[in-house]
Amino acid sequence: MAHIVYITNGMASTLHSGLELSRRLTAAGHRITFLSDAKVEDQITAAGHEFHRLTAPEALQKELKKNKPNKGKRQTLRGRFRWHRYQRRIRHQSLHHTEVEDHLAALAPDLLIIDAEMHVAIIAASQLKIPILLTIVWFSIFHQPGLPPLHTPLAPTDNPAEDKRRFEDAWTQCIREARAFDHDSKNSPEGKERQANPIAYSSVFRDDLIAFARARNIRLNEMIDRSQWLRPHTYRDFPVLSFNVEALEFPHDNHPLLHYVGPMIDVNRSELERHPKDHARWEAFLKQRPPENFPLVYASLGTFWAADQNFLKTILQVFARHPEWSLVLGLGGTLKPADLAPTPENTLVLEWAPQLKVLQHAAAAITHGGITTINECLRLGVPPIVYSTHHVDQDGCAARVAFHKVGIAAEKNEASPTQLEEDILEILTNSALRENVQTMKQKIIATEISHTALKVIEKRLPPT
C-alpha cells in the first residue's frame, strides 16, 4: 500500500474529481491524505480521508489587514515608511515559509498528486525527492500538431493544410496574449499593489512565482515551459493526468507527458447533505412528473450565466410552449427561484440542483460549456446543448462536442425561443447523435473498468 498526498485547490470541479480518483485509489489499497488552502475539510473527511489545511498565506494576509492603517487618518512620512517596511516583511515571510515542505516531511508520502494550477505548492514540492503527478480537468494544454488552443472555437475540417495555418495563427496569438498578461499584471497599479501582499497558494502571476522560487534557490525558467496553453506556464518534467477521454479530443499527436485517464465521476455521489431542501423539491417533482415518454430536460448554466434572467426566461418560454416536456433548471446559487416566478407547471427551478440525480432521468441537457458538466452528461448518456460562456476552455469544449456529434454547440446571442426549441427537438429526435452519445458513454466507462488512472499512477510509485 502506498501513501499518496493529494494537494487540491478545492474548487468544485477539481475537488469532485480528486475525491473520485481518491476513492478508486483507496479501493486499490492505497492511503490518501489531502492538503488544501480551501475550506473543504468536511467534504474530504466525510469521504474518509485525512486532511491538513494550508494556512500560512491566509494567516499573513489576516495579519496585514489587521494592522493596515486607517484610511481616514492622515499618515506622516515616517508612518508611511514604517507601513511599507512592514508590508515588505510580511511579503518576505510569504516567500520563505515552508508550510508545504513541513507537511510533506511529516507525512512522508510515496507520491504527490497536485492540481496543475497550485503552482506555489508545485514549486515548493519540486525540491523534494518525491514523484509528482499533476492533474487537470481540461483537454490537452500542450501545443501539439492537430490541436488549436483550448480556449478557441476552432475545430479540424477536411482541409488539413488550412487547419494547420489557422491553428498556428491561434497559437501565436495565444502566446502573445499570455506574455502581455504577464507584463500587464506585473506593471499595472493592481500588480504593484499585489506585489506588496503575501503570495497566495492560488497565485498564477509569474512575478509572484519567480520570487517564490528564487527564495528556494530554484531557477524557475529551467523547469517550466511558457509556450503552452496554461498560464502562466506548464512544467517540463511532471506527467499530467487529464480527467477526460481521448476519444472526445480532436485527432492529434499526443504529448508524451499527457495521459487521458477519463472523467472522475462518482455516479453515486451524495448531493443531499449540502442542499437538502432543493433535493427534497427534486424528489417531489420526480414523483409527480408524467411518464417517461414525456422527456425531461436539465438546464444548468453554472455561476457565470445564472444571473442572466433574459436567457433563463427564454428557456422557460420554450417549456411553456411544450407541456409535453419537463424542465429542471439549476441556478448555480446566484439567483433565487422566486426571481424567475411565475414559472410553467412543467418546470422545477432550484437554487442548487442535484445534478447527477437529475441527469439520470434526463433526455437532454442545456449547459454553459464546463467540461465537468459535459462529461457528467456523456457519462450518463445525456446529449448536451452547449451555450458557451466564452470563459476559459468553454469554447473549445463546445467545439469538441459538435465535432464528435455528441451534442449541439449553440450561440447565446441567437438563442430565441424558436431556435432553442429547434435545438431541443434535434437532440430528442436525432437517433444518430444519440447513438454517438451512447458510444462515448461506453468509452468513458471503459476507462473506469480498465482502471486507466490507477495504472498510470502506480507506474509512478517508487519500487517497494
C-alpha positions as CSV (number, residue, x, y, z in Angstrom):
1,M,0.0,0.0,0.0
2,A,1.3,3.4,-1.0
3,H,0.7,6.7,0.8
4,I,-0.3,9.4,-1.6
5,V,-0.7,13.1,-0.8
6,Y,-3.2,15.0,-2.9
7,I,-2.9,18.8,-3.0
8,T,-6.1,20.3,-4.3
9,N,-7.2,23.9,-4.9
10,G,-10.6,22.9,-3.6
11,M,-12.7,24.2,-6.5
12,A,-15.9,22.2,-7.0
13,S,-14.9,20.6,-10.3
14,T,-11.4,19.7,-9.2
15,L,-12.4,18.6,-5.7
16,H,-15.1,16.2,-7.0
17,S,-12.7,14.8,-9.5
18,G,-10.0,14.4,-6.8
19,L,-12.4,12.7,-4.4
20,E,-13.4,10.2,-7.1
21,L,-9.8,9.5,-8.0
22,S,-9.0,9.0,-4.3
23,R,-12.0,6.7,-3.9
24,R,-10.6,4.5,-6.7
25,L,-7.1,4.6,-5.2
26,T,-8.4,3.7,-1.8
27,A,-10.3,0.8,-3.3
28,A,-7.0,-0.4,-4.7
29,G,-5.4,-0.4,-1.2
30,H,-3.7,3.0,-1.2
31,R,-3.9,5.6,1.6
32,I,-4.8,9.2,0.5
33,T,-4.1,12.4,2.5
34,F,-5.3,15.8,1.3
35,L,-3.7,19.2,1.6
36,S,-5.5,22.3,0.6
37,D,-5.7,26.0,1.4
38,A,-9.5,25.8,0.8
39,K,-12.1,25.2,3.5
40,V,-13.0,21.7,2.3
41,E,-12.3,19.6,5.3
42,D,-15.9,18.4,5.8
43,Q,-16.2,17.0,2.3
44,I,-12.8,15.3,2.4
45,T,-13.1,13.8,5.9
46,A,-16.6,12.7,5.0
47,A,-15.1,10.7,2.2
48,G,-12.8,9.0,4.7
49,H,-9.5,10.8,4.0
50,E,-7.1,12.6,6.3
51,F,-7.0,16.4,5.7
52,H,-4.5,19.1,6.5
53,R,-5.3,22.8,5.9
54,L,-2.6,25.0,4.4
55,T,-3.0,28.4,6.2
56,A,0.3,30.3,6.0
57,P,-0.6,32.9,3.4
58,E,-4.1,33.3,4.8
59,A,-2.7,34.0,8.3
60,L,-0.2,36.5,6.9
61,Q,-3.0,38.2,4.9
62,K,-5.1,38.5,8.0
63,E,-2.2,39.9,10.0
64,L,-1.6,42.5,7.3
65,K,-5.2,43.5,7.1
66,K,-5.5,43.8,10.9
67,N,-2.6,46.2,11.1
68,K,-3.4,48.3,8.0
69,P,-3.5,52.0,8.7
70,N,-6.9,53.6,8.9
71,K,-7.6,55.4,5.6
72,G,-9.4,58.1,7.4
73,K,-6.3,59.1,9.3
74,R,-3.6,61.2,7.7
75,Q,-0.2,59.4,7.9
76,T,3.1,61.0,8.5
77,L,6.0,60.4,6.2
78,R,7.6,58.2,8.9
79,G,4.3,56.3,9.3
80,R,4.1,55.5,5.6
81,F,7.7,54.4,5.6
82,R,7.1,52.1,8.6
83,W,3.9,50.7,6.9
84,H,5.7,49.9,3.7
85,R,8.6,48.3,5.6
86,Y,6.1,46.2,7.5
87,Q,4.4,45.1,4.2
88,R,7.8,44.0,2.8
89,R,8.4,41.9,5.9
90,I,5.1,40.2,5.5
91,R,5.7,39.6,1.8
92,H,9.1,38.2,2.7
93,Q,7.6,35.8,5.2
94,S,5.2,34.5,2.5
95,L,8.1,33.9,0.2
96,H,10.1,31.9,2.7
97,H,7.5,29.9,4.7
98,T,8.0,26.1,4.4
99,E,4.5,25.0,5.2
100,V,4.2,22.6,2.3
101,E,7.7,21.2,2.9
102,D,7.0,20.7,6.6
103,H,3.7,18.9,6.0
104,L,5.3,16.6,3.4
105,A,8.3,15.9,5.7
106,A,5.9,14.8,8.4
107,L,3.6,12.8,6.1
108,A,6.4,11.1,4.2
109,P,4.3,10.2,1.1
110,D,5.4,7.9,-1.7
111,L,3.8,10.1,-4.4
112,L,2.3,13.6,-4.8
113,I,-0.7,14.4,-6.9
114,I,-1.2,18.1,-7.3
115,D,-3.7,20.3,-9.2
116,A,-1.8,21.8,-12.0
117,E,-2.7,25.4,-11.0
118,M,-1.4,25.0,-7.5
119,H,1.9,26.5,-8.6
120,V,3.2,27.6,-5.2
121,A,2.7,24.0,-3.9
122,I,4.3,22.5,-7.0
123,I,7.4,24.7,-6.7
124,A,7.7,24.0,-3.0
125,A,7.5,20.3,-3.6
126,S,9.8,20.2,-6.6
127,Q,12.9,20.1,-4.5
128,L,11.8,17.1,-2.6
129,K,12.7,13.6,-3.8
130,I,9.0,12.6,-4.2
131,P,7.5,11.7,-7.6
132,I,4.9,14.2,-8.7
133,L,1.9,13.9,-10.9
134,L,-0.2,16.9,-12.0
135,T,-3.9,16.8,-12.7
136,I,-6.1,18.9,-15.0
137,V,-9.9,18.8,-15.8
138,W,-9.2,20.2,-19.3
139,F,-8.3,18.6,-22.5
140,S,-4.7,18.9,-23.7
141,I,-2.9,22.0,-22.5
142,F,0.0,21.3,-24.9
143,H,0.9,22.8,-28.3
144,Q,0.7,19.8,-30.5
145,P,0.0,19.2,-34.2
146,G,-3.7,18.9,-34.8
147,L,-4.7,20.9,-31.7
148,P,-5.8,24.6,-31.6
149,P,-5.5,26.4,-28.3
150,L,-8.1,25.1,-25.9
151,H,-10.0,28.4,-25.4
152,T,-10.8,28.8,-29.1
153,P,-13.8,27.5,-31.0
154,L,-11.6,26.2,-33.8
155,A,-12.0,22.6,-34.9
156,P,-10.5,20.4,-37.7
157,T,-12.0,20.5,-41.1
158,D,-11.5,18.4,-44.3
159,N,-8.6,20.8,-45.3
160,P,-5.6,19.9,-43.1
161,A,-3.3,22.5,-44.7
162,E,-5.7,25.3,-43.9
163,D,-6.3,23.9,-40.4
164,K,-2.6,23.9,-39.7
165,R,-2.3,27.6,-40.7
166,R,-5.4,28.6,-38.6
167,F,-4.2,26.6,-35.6
168,E,-0.7,28.0,-35.7
169,D,-2.0,31.6,-36.0
170,A,-4.2,31.0,-33.0
171,W,-1.2,29.6,-31.0
172,T,0.9,32.6,-31.9
173,Q,-1.9,34.9,-30.7
174,C,-2.3,32.8,-27.6
175,I,1.4,33.1,-26.6
176,R,1.4,36.8,-27.4
177,E,-1.6,37.4,-25.1
178,A,0.0,35.3,-22.3
179,R,3.2,37.4,-22.5
180,A,1.1,40.6,-22.5
181,F,-0.8,39.4,-19.5
182,D,2.4,38.7,-17.6
183,H,3.7,42.2,-18.4
184,D,0.5,44.0,-17.5
185,S,-0.2,42.0,-14.3
186,K,3.3,43.0,-13.1
187,N,3.3,46.6,-14.1
188,S,-0.3,47.7,-13.6
189,P,-1.3,49.6,-10.4
190,E,-3.1,46.4,-9.3
191,G,0.0,44.4,-9.9
192,K,2.2,46.8,-7.9
193,E,-0.3,46.6,-5.0
194,R,-0.3,42.8,-5.2
195,Q,3.5,42.6,-5.1
196,A,3.2,44.2,-1.6
197,N,0.9,41.5,-0.3
198,P,1.6,37.9,0.7
199,I,1.7,35.3,-2.1
200,A,-1.4,33.0,-2.1
201,Y,-1.3,29.3,-3.0
202,S,-3.7,30.1,-5.8
203,S,-1.4,32.7,-7.4
204,V,-0.9,32.4,-11.2
205,F,1.2,35.6,-11.5
206,R,4.6,35.0,-13.0
207,D,6.4,37.6,-10.8
208,D,5.0,36.0,-7.7
209,L,6.1,32.6,-8.7
210,I,9.6,33.7,-9.8
211,A,10.0,35.4,-6.4
212,F,8.7,32.3,-4.5
213,A,11.1,30.0,-6.5
214,R,14.1,32.3,-6.0
215,A,13.6,32.2,-2.3
216,R,14.3,28.5,-2.6
217,N,17.2,28.9,-5.0
218,I,15.2,27.4,-7.8
219,R,15.7,28.7,-11.3
220,L,12.1,28.7,-12.4
221,N,12.7,29.2,-16.1
222,E,14.7,25.9,-16.2
223,M,11.7,23.8,-15.0
224,I,8.8,25.5,-17.0
225,D,7.6,26.0,-20.5
226,R,5.8,29.2,-21.4
227,S,4.8,28.2,-24.9
228,Q,1.8,26.1,-23.9
229,W,-1.8,26.9,-23.2
230,L,-1.9,27.0,-19.5
231,R,-1.0,30.4,-17.9
232,P,1.5,31.3,-16.7
233,H,3.3,28.1,-17.6
234,T,3.5,24.3,-17.7
235,Y,6.2,22.1,-16.3
236,R,8.8,20.3,-18.4
237,D,9.2,17.1,-16.3
238,F,5.9,16.3,-14.5
239,P,3.4,14.0,-16.0
240,V,-0.1,15.3,-16.4
241,L,-3.4,13.4,-15.9
242,S,-6.3,14.8,-17.9
243,F,-9.7,13.8,-16.5
244,N,-11.1,13.3,-20.0
245,V,-11.3,10.6,-22.6
246,E,-9.0,10.9,-25.6
247,A,-12.0,10.0,-27.8
248,L,-13.6,13.4,-27.1
249,E,-10.4,15.3,-28.0
250,F,-9.6,16.3,-31.6
251,P,-7.4,13.8,-33.6
252,H,-3.8,14.8,-32.7
253,D,-0.3,13.6,-31.8
254,N,-0.4,13.3,-28.0
255,H,2.2,15.0,-25.9
256,P,4.4,12.5,-24.0
257,L,3.7,14.0,-20.6
258,L,-0.1,13.9,-21.0
259,H,-2.3,10.9,-20.0
260,Y,-6.0,10.8,-20.7
261,V,-7.4,8.8,-17.8
262,G,-11.1,9.5,-18.2
263,P,-13.5,11.7,-16.2
264,M,-13.5,11.2,-12.5
265,I,-17.3,10.9,-11.8
266,D,-18.8,9.1,-8.9
267,V,-22.3,8.4,-10.2
268,N,-23.4,7.5,-6.7
269,R,-22.1,10.8,-5.2
270,S,-24.4,12.0,-2.5
271,E,-25.6,15.5,-3.1
272,L,-28.2,15.5,-0.3
273,E,-26.1,16.9,2.6
274,R,-25.2,20.2,1.1
275,H,-28.7,21.3,-0.2
276,P,-31.4,19.1,1.4
277,K,-34.3,21.4,0.7
278,D,-33.6,21.5,-3.1
279,H,-33.0,17.8,-3.0
280,A,-36.4,17.3,-1.4
281,R,-38.1,19.5,-4.0
282,W,-36.5,17.5,-6.8
283,E,-37.7,14.2,-5.3
284,A,-41.2,15.5,-5.1
285,F,-41.1,16.8,-8.7
286,L,-39.8,13.4,-9.9
287,K,-42.8,11.6,-8.2
288,Q,-45.3,14.0,-9.8
289,R,-44.0,14.3,-13.3
290,P,-45.6,12.4,-16.2
291,P,-44.5,9.0,-17.5
292,E,-41.1,8.5,-19.2
293,N,-42.4,9.3,-22.7
294,F,-42.6,12.9,-21.6
295,P,-38.9,13.8,-21.8
296,L,-37.1,15.7,-19.1
297,V,-34.5,18.4,-19.9
298,Y,-31.9,19.5,-17.4
299,A,-30.5,23.1,-17.7
300,S,-27.5,24.3,-15.7
301,L,-25.6,27.4,-16.7
302,G,-23.1,27.5,-13.9
303,T,-22.4,30.6,-11.9
304,F,-21.5,32.8,-14.9
305,W,-24.8,33.0,-16.6
306,A,-27.1,32.1,-13.8
307,A,-27.9,35.8,-13.3
308,D,-28.8,36.3,-17.0
309,Q,-32.5,36.4,-16.4
310,N,-33.4,37.1,-20.0
311,F,-31.8,33.9,-21.2
312,L,-33.3,31.9,-18.4
313,K,-36.7,33.3,-19.2
314,T,-36.1,32.3,-22.8
315,I,-35.7,28.7,-21.7
316,L,-38.8,28.9,-19.6
317,Q,-40.8,30.3,-22.5
318,V,-39.9,27.2,-24.6
319,F,-41.3,24.9,-21.9
320,A,-44.4,26.9,-21.5
321,R,-45.0,26.1,-25.2
322,H,-44.3,22.4,-24.6
323,P,-46.3,21.0,-21.7
324,E,-45.3,17.5,-23.0
325,W,-41.7,18.3,-21.9
326,S,-40.5,19.0,-18.4
327,L,-37.6,21.0,-17.2
328,V,-35.3,21.2,-14.1
329,L,-33.4,24.4,-14.1
330,G,-30.4,24.8,-11.7
331,L,-29.4,28.4,-10.9
332,G,-25.9,27.9,-9.6
333,G,-26.6,29.7,-6.3
334,T,-26.6,33.2,-7.8
335,L,-30.4,33.7,-8.1
336,K,-33.4,32.5,-6.1
337,P,-36.2,30.6,-7.8
338,A,-38.6,33.5,-6.9
339,D,-36.6,35.8,-9.2
340,L,-38.0,33.9,-12.2
341,A,-41.6,33.5,-11.0
342,P,-44.1,32.7,-12.3
343,T,-42.8,29.6,-14.0
344,P,-44.7,27.0,-16.0
345,E,-46.2,24.0,-14.2
346,N,-43.9,21.5,-16.0
347,T,-40.7,23.2,-14.7
348,L,-38.8,23.0,-11.5
349,V,-36.4,25.9,-10.7
350,L,-33.8,25.1,-8.0
351,E,-31.1,27.3,-6.4
352,W,-28.9,24.2,-6.3
353,A,-29.9,21.2,-8.4
354,P,-28.6,17.7,-7.6
355,Q,-27.0,17.4,-11.0
356,L,-26.1,13.7,-11.1
357,K,-29.5,12.7,-9.8
358,V,-31.4,14.8,-12.4
359,L,-29.2,13.7,-15.3
360,Q,-30.0,10.1,-14.5
361,H,-33.6,10.9,-15.6
362,A,-32.8,13.5,-18.3
363,A,-33.2,13.1,-22.1
364,A,-31.2,16.2,-22.9
365,A,-29.2,19.0,-21.1
366,I,-28.6,22.7,-21.6
367,T,-25.2,23.7,-20.3
368,H,-22.7,26.5,-20.2
369,G,-19.8,24.5,-21.6
370,G,-18.0,23.5,-18.4
371,I,-16.2,20.2,-19.2
372,T,-17.2,18.7,-15.8
373,T,-20.9,19.0,-16.6
374,I,-20.3,17.9,-20.2
375,N,-18.5,14.8,-19.0
376,E,-21.3,14.0,-16.5
377,C,-23.9,14.4,-19.3
378,L,-22.0,12.0,-21.5
379,R,-21.2,9.5,-18.7
380,L,-24.9,9.2,-18.1
381,G,-25.9,9.1,-21.8
382,V,-27.4,12.6,-22.0
383,P,-26.6,14.7,-25.1
384,P,-25.9,18.4,-24.3
385,I,-26.8,21.7,-26.0
386,V,-23.8,23.8,-25.2
387,Y,-24.2,27.6,-24.8
388,S,-20.6,28.6,-24.1
389,T,-19.9,31.5,-21.7
390,H,-16.7,32.0,-23.6
391,H,-14.9,31.5,-20.3
392,V,-11.5,29.7,-20.2
393,D,-11.9,26.5,-22.2
394,Q,-15.7,26.5,-22.8
395,D,-15.5,27.5,-26.5
396,G,-13.1,24.6,-27.0
397,C,-15.4,22.2,-25.1
398,A,-18.3,23.2,-27.3
399,A,-16.3,22.7,-30.4
400,R,-15.4,19.2,-29.4
401,V,-19.0,18.3,-28.6
402,A,-20.0,19.5,-32.1
403,F,-17.0,17.9,-33.8
404,H,-17.8,14.4,-32.4
405,K,-21.6,14.9,-32.9
406,V,-22.5,14.1,-29.3
407,G,-24.4,17.3,-28.8
408,I,-25.0,20.8,-30.3
409,A,-22.8,23.9,-29.9
410,A,-25.2,26.9,-29.8
411,E,-24.7,30.6,-29.6
412,K,-26.4,32.5,-26.8
413,N,-27.0,35.7,-28.8
414,E,-29.0,33.6,-31.3
415,A,-31.0,31.8,-28.7
416,S,-34.5,32.8,-29.5
417,P,-37.3,30.6,-28.1
418,T,-37.7,29.2,-31.6
419,Q,-34.0,28.4,-32.0
420,L,-33.8,26.8,-28.6
421,E,-37.0,24.8,-29.3
422,E,-35.4,23.5,-32.6
423,D,-32.2,22.5,-30.8
424,I,-34.1,20.6,-28.2
425,L,-36.2,18.8,-30.8
426,E,-33.0,17.9,-32.7
427,I,-31.4,16.4,-29.6
428,L,-34.6,14.4,-28.8
429,T,-35.2,13.1,-32.3
430,N,-31.7,12.7,-33.9
431,S,-31.1,8.9,-33.5
432,A,-27.5,9.1,-34.9
433,L,-26.5,11.8,-32.4
434,R,-28.0,9.8,-29.6
435,E,-26.1,6.7,-30.7
436,N,-22.9,8.7,-30.7
437,V,-23.6,9.7,-27.1
438,Q,-24.0,6.1,-26.1
439,T,-20.7,5.2,-27.8
440,M,-18.9,8.0,-26.0
441,K,-20.6,6.8,-22.7
442,Q,-19.1,3.3,-23.2
443,K,-15.7,4.8,-23.9
444,I,-15.8,6.7,-20.6
445,I,-17.0,3.6,-18.8
446,A,-14.1,1.6,-20.4
447,T,-11.6,3.9,-18.6
448,E,-13.2,3.0,-15.3
449,I,-13.4,-0.7,-16.0
450,S,-9.8,-0.9,-17.2
451,H,-8.5,1.3,-14.2
452,T,-6.7,3.6,-16.6
453,A,-5.9,6.2,-14.0
454,L,-4.8,3.6,-11.4
455,K,-2.3,2.1,-13.9
456,V,-0.7,5.4,-14.8
457,I,-0.4,6.4,-11.1
458,E,1.0,3.1,-9.9
459,K,3.7,3.3,-12.6
460,R,5.0,6.4,-10.9
461,L,5.2,4.9,-7.4
462,P,8.8,4.0,-6.3
463,P,9.6,0.3,-6.2
464,T,8.9,-1.4,-2.9
